[in-house]
Amino acid sequence: MHASRTLWTLKRLSGLAALLLLMLACSLPLGRTTPSAPTKPPTPPAAPESPAAPTDTAVPPTETAPAPDISYQGVSFSWDDSVAASARPETLPAAVGADLPPWEQTPEIIQFSFEGYALSGQFHTPAIRIYPVEAYAQMNESIPEMVTKLTAVLNTQPASPEEIPSLPLWNAGQMMQAKVRYLHFQNGRGVAFLTQYGQSFWPINNESLFYMFQGLTNDGRFWVSAVLPANHPSLPVNGDAVGITDWDAFAESFTNYIASTEEALAAQDDASFTPSLAALNAMLESIQVSR
């Protein structure tokens, strides 16, 4: 009887031991397991009222602006290769004297002439000029009024300005305005437009057409002028190529002729001109005058 009870006790203990081992085995991980994502993201800790400045913050490197294609006497700009091969800067001495007509008298100015320009044999020479306003006003009493008028145009930005004051002064009149654009350069603003100057009724043509820019620096100290010849395949080579025989009739209908020409040129894509007007705009916008 004692031996039987002992045997039964041992079997019971063995069974309990096996059960405990089985439960322990179920509670241990088998192999590598990946925890499941929580059904709700944990609540982030509250931000401190006055966060401390980081002690080691990585600062991204500053991009270096490309150098301008040309820089001279505090004036710089860049251009696309399709516009010109190079530019030649110079300081032009003041032009004064009783023997000079008023429109040819100027103070000392900076001029950039282009070499290898996209067009050759044009009536106008491609150039960018920088005029000192105060010095010019002391020589020519019309300059302050011109500055006021140009400022008004730049402030109101009319689509078809009645008058755009321009330098250099010429003994001729502005015959048309097409593709009028208001642009900002690096430290100023201005207006660019296609035009042609003349002293009488004359057809708009590729020999005389040019893209003009007239602007002022933000401080009002300098007047920026650009005369950039331009061509379009829709225009005649020159005025003689039109073959007008009745000039009286042409003169009588000149206003309508100019209006239709302006409208036709305005409808053309910038890239259809030589040089591209978009490339000329980019060059003008790159101008910096720091004098």
PyMOL commands that set and color helices and strands:
alter all, ss='L'
color gray80, all
select helices_A, chain A and resi 2-27+102-104+133-139+143-156+239-242+247-252+254-266+270-272+277-285
alter helices_A, ss='H'
color red, helices_A
select strands_A, chain A and resi 70-72+75-77+86-92+109-115+127-132+173-174+178-185+188-195+197-198+210-217+222-229+288-289
alter strands_A, ss='S'
color yellow, strands_A
deselect
rebuild
show_as cartoon
